[in-house]
Amino acid sequence: GLSQYSSDPRTEWDLSTHSTREQVLEAVRNLRYKGGNTFTGLALTHVLEQNLKPDAGARLEAEKLVILLTDGKSQDDANLAAQTLKNLGIEIFAIGVKNADEAELRQVASEPLELTVYNVLDFPLLSSLVGKLTRVLCTRIKERSHKETSDTPVNTGPQLSPTDLKISAVTSKSMHLAWSPPLRPPKKYRVVYYPSKGGTPKEVVLEGAVSSVQLSNLTSHTEYLVSVIPVYGAAAGDALRGVTSTLPLSSPRSLRVSELSHNSLGLSWKAAQGATHYLVLCSAAPEGAED
């Protein structure tokens, strides 16, 4: 599977799209480069929520590997998103080109770093990594496949996925989420939320017995995407998703003018809920306009 990213990640093809080597190579040849910003954290969250799910061809019992290829420093928090993937047992290999930040690559990648971090000066030099990287990837898959994963679910559906997401009590800064738990309770839930027009993903981790959460410190008048992801050991079930917008900040109302004199006037208004200060601007009306 492959996704490109800038400020908005884009899935090029899923794990289940192509079934032969020739099809994959043809897809790579037809790939159109996506320029733009470098929101690596948002891209890693996209991979978890969109690409590493059963609908996209991910088998819960299979080993999960993510290869990050970047030529710049991330403009959001890549480490938080990477740590989430690693906590779920997903191994990350980080490959930097040109202006990539090696310290960030080492922070994002899985251990041992001598096998998972690579950095080259230009794109043509990537070909020199193919042989070694192929051997390392295959070896890691074999090693990890031998480990027992008895707590990893092998099927999906209502047994492993929460349902009926309800978003309520929406204000300019907060909202409340509640959902119906799956038939098989997860160990934990990951609740990921971020503005739909791009922004740093934030997340809350809850115990599996909990089925609601209050999200606070949100931006007013903003559309948010939210995902509730059940976590079972080293695997994640299908995410429950929703979208809603926070309310605009309240405004002062009923402006009244009183106590007029030759060089002063008094103002009064109904307070805006939650306001801590007011900024009052005044200017002379343009010539010929009504007072």
C-alpha positions in Angstrom: 0.0 0.0 0.0 1.2 3.6 -0.6 0.1 7.0 0.5 1.6 10.4 -0.3 1.4 13.4 1.9 1.9 17.1 2.2 -0.6 19.1 4.4 -3.3 16.5 3.4 -2.4 12.8 3.1 -3.6 10.9 0.0 -3.9 7.1 -0.4 -2.5 6.1 -3.8 -3.4 2.4 -3.4 -4.4 0.1 -0.6 -2.7 -3.1 0.5 -5.3 -5.1 -1.4 -5.3 -3.2 -4.6 -2.5 -5.0 -6.5 -1.8 -8.7 -6.3 1.4 -9.1 -8.5 4.8 -7.5 -8.5 4.2 -6.2 -12.1 1.1 -4.4 -11.0 2.9 -2.7 -8.2 5.8 -1.6 -10.4 3.3 -0.3 -13.0 1.5 1.7 -10.3 4.8 3.2 -9.1 5.7 4.2 -12.7 2.3 6.0 -13.0 2.6 7.7 -9.6 2.3 11.5 -9.8 4.4 13.4 -7.3 2.5 15.4 -4.7 4.3 18.6 -3.7 3.6 20.8 -0.7 4.1 20.9 3.0 5.5 18.2 5.3 2.9 17.2 7.9 4.5 13.8 8.8 2.5 13.3 12.0 -0.8 13.8 10.1 0.5 11.3 7.4 1.3 8.6 10.0 -2.1 9.0 11.6 -3.7 8.7 8.1 -1.7 5.4 7.5 -3.0 4.0 10.8 -6.6 5.1 10.3 -7.0 4.5 6.6 -4.3 2.1 5.3 -3.8 -0.3 8.2 -7.4 -1.5 8.5 -9.1 -4.6 7.3 -11.2 -2.7 4.6 -7.9 -1.7 3.0 -6.5 -5.2 3.0 -4.6 -5.3 6.4 -4.9 -8.7 8.1 -4.9 -8.3 11.9 -2.8 -11.4 12.3 -0.1 -10.2 9.9 3.0 -8.2 10.8 2.7 -4.4 10.1 5.6 -2.4 8.7 5.5 1.3 7.7 8.3 2.8 5.6 8.4 6.6 5.9 10.2 8.4 3.0 10.7 12.1 3.5 12.9 14.9 2.2 12.2 17.5 4.9 11.6 18.2 8.6 8.0 17.7 9.8 5.8 20.7 10.4 3.8 18.9 13.0 4.5 16.5 15.8 5.6 13.3 14.0 6.9 11.7 17.2 3.5 11.4 18.9 1.9 9.7 15.9 4.9 7.5 15.4 4.8 6.4 19.1 1.1 5.5 18.7 1.9 3.2 15.8 4.9 1.6 17.7 2.7 1.1 20.8 0.4 -1.0 18.5 3.3 -3.2 17.5 3.7 -1.5 14.1 7.4 -1.2 13.1 8.5 2.0 11.4 11.5 2.4 9.0 12.5 6.0 8.3 14.3 7.0 5.1 15.5 10.6 4.7 16.5 12.3 1.5 18.2 15.7 1.0 16.9 18.0 3.8 15.5 15.4 6.1 16.2 15.9 9.8 18.1 12.8 10.9 17.3 13.5 14.6 13.6 13.3 13.7 14.1 10.2 11.7 15.8 8.5 14.7 13.0 9.6 16.9 10.2 8.3 14.6 11.9 5.0 13.7 11.6 1.7 15.7 14.5 0.1 17.5 17.2 -1.0 16.6 18.0 2.3 14.8 21.0 0.8 12.9 18.5 -1.3 11.0 15.6 1.2 10.7 17.1 4.6 9.9 18.6 5.5 6.5 19.6 8.9 5.1 20.9 9.8 1.6 21.9 13.0 -0.1 19.7 12.8 -3.2 16.9 10.7 -4.7 19.0 8.7 -7.2 21.0 7.4 -4.2 17.9 5.6 -2.9 18.6 2.8 -5.3 21.7 1.9 -3.2 19.5 1.1 -0.2 17.1 -1.3 -2.0 19.2 -4.5 -1.5 20.0 -4.0 2.2 16.5 -2.7 3.0 14.8 -5.7 1.3 16.9 -8.1 3.4 16.3 -6.3 6.6 12.5 -6.1 6.0 12.2 -9.8 5.2 14.3 -10.8 8.2 12.3 -8.6 10.6 9.0 -10.1 9.3 10.3 -13.6 9.8 11.5 -12.8 13.3 8.3 -11.2 14.4 6.1 -13.8 12.8 7.6 -16.5 15.0 6.4 -14.7 18.2 3.2 -15.8 19.7 0.4 -13.3 19.3 -2.4 -15.2 21.2 -4.2 -12.0 22.2 -4.4 -10.7 18.6 -7.9 -11.0 17.1 -8.1 -12.7 13.7 -11.5 -11.4 12.7 -13.4 -8.1 12.6 -16.9 -6.9 12.7 -19.3 -6.0 15.6 -17.3 -8.2 18.0 -14.3 -6.0 17.7 -15.6 -2.6 16.6 -17.5 0.1 18.6 -20.7 1.5 17.1 -23.2 4.3 17.4 -20.9 7.3 17.9 -22.8 10.2 19.5 -21.4 13.7 19.7 -23.1 16.0 22.1 -22.7 19.1 24.3 -20.8 20.9 21.6 -19.5 24.3 22.5 -16.8 26.6 21.0 -14.1 24.8 23.0 -15.3 21.3 23.8 -17.5 18.3 22.8 -18.6 15.1 24.4 -18.2 11.7 22.6 -20.0 8.5 23.6 -20.2 5.1 21.8 -21.5 1.6 22.2 -18.6 -0.8 23.0 -17.9 -3.9 20.9 -19.1 -7.3 22.0 -15.4 -8.1 22.9 -14.1 -5.3 25.1 -10.8 -3.9 24.0 -7.8 -3.4 26.3 -7.8 0.3 25.4 -9.3 3.0 23.1 -7.4 5.6 21.2 -9.5 8.7 20.5 -7.8 10.7 17.7 -9.1 14.2 16.7 -7.9 17.0 14.5 -9.3 19.8 12.3 -10.5 18.6 8.9 -8.5 21.3 7.0 -5.2 20.1 8.5 -3.6 20.4 11.9 -1.7 18.5 14.5 -3.6 15.3 15.5 -4.3 15.0 19.2 -5.2 11.9 21.0 -6.6 10.5 24.3 -6.0 7.0 25.5 -8.8 5.4 27.5 -9.2 2.1 29.3 -11.3 -0.5 27.5 -14.1 -0.3 30.1 -14.7 3.4 29.3 -17.1 4.4 26.5 -17.2 8.2 26.6 -14.8 11.1 26.7 -14.9 14.9 26.9 -12.6 16.7 24.4 -11.6 20.2 25.5 -9.3 23.0 24.5 -10.6 22.9 20.9 -10.5 25.7 18.4 -13.8 27.6 17.9 -15.8 27.5 14.7 -13.7 24.6 13.3 -14.7 21.2 11.8 -13.1 18.3 13.6 -12.6 14.7 12.5 -12.7 12.2 15.3 -11.8 8.5 15.4 -12.4 6.0 18.2 -10.0 3.1 17.7 -10.3 -0.1 19.8 -6.9 -1.6 20.7 -6.5 -5.4 21.3 -2.9 -6.2 22.4 -0.7 -5.5 19.4 -3.6 -4.9 16.9 -6.4 -2.4 16.4 -10.0 -3.0 15.4 -12.0 -1.0 13.0 -12.2 2.7 13.9 -15.5 4.4 14.6 -15.4 7.9 12.9 -17.4 11.1 13.1 -17.2 14.7 12.1 -18.7 17.8 13.8 -17.9 21.6 14.1 -17.3 23.6 17.2 -19.5 26.6 17.8 -18.2 30.1 17.0 -17.3 32.2 20.0 -20.2 34.1 21.5 -20.5 37.8 20.7 -21.5 40.8 22.9 -25.1 42.0 22.1 -27.4 44.9 22.5 -24.9 47.7 22.2 -26.2 51.0 23.7 -24.8 54.5 23.6 -25.4 56.9 26.5 -23.8 59.8 28.5 -23.0 61.8 25.4 -21.0 65.0 25.7 -18.9 67.1 23.4 -15.9 64.7 23.7 -17.1 61.5 25.3 -19.7 58.8 25.2 -20.7 55.9 27.3 -21.2 52.3 26.0 -23.0 49.3 27.5 -23.7 45.8 26.1 -24.8 42.4 27.1 -21.8 40.2 28.0 -20.3 37.6 25.7 -20.2 34.2 27.4 -16.7 33.2 28.4 -15.1 36.5 27.4 -12.1 37.6 29.6 -11.4 41.0 28.0 -13.1 43.4 25.5 -11.4 45.5 22.8 -13.4 48.6 22.0 -12.6 50.4 18.8 -14.0 53.7 17.7 -13.5 56.0 14.7 -15.0 59.1 13.3 -17.7 58.4 10.7 -16.7 59.4 7.1 -17.9 62.8 6.0 -21.5 62.9 5.0 -22.4 59.7 6.8 -25.0 59.5 9.5 -23.8 59.9 13.1 
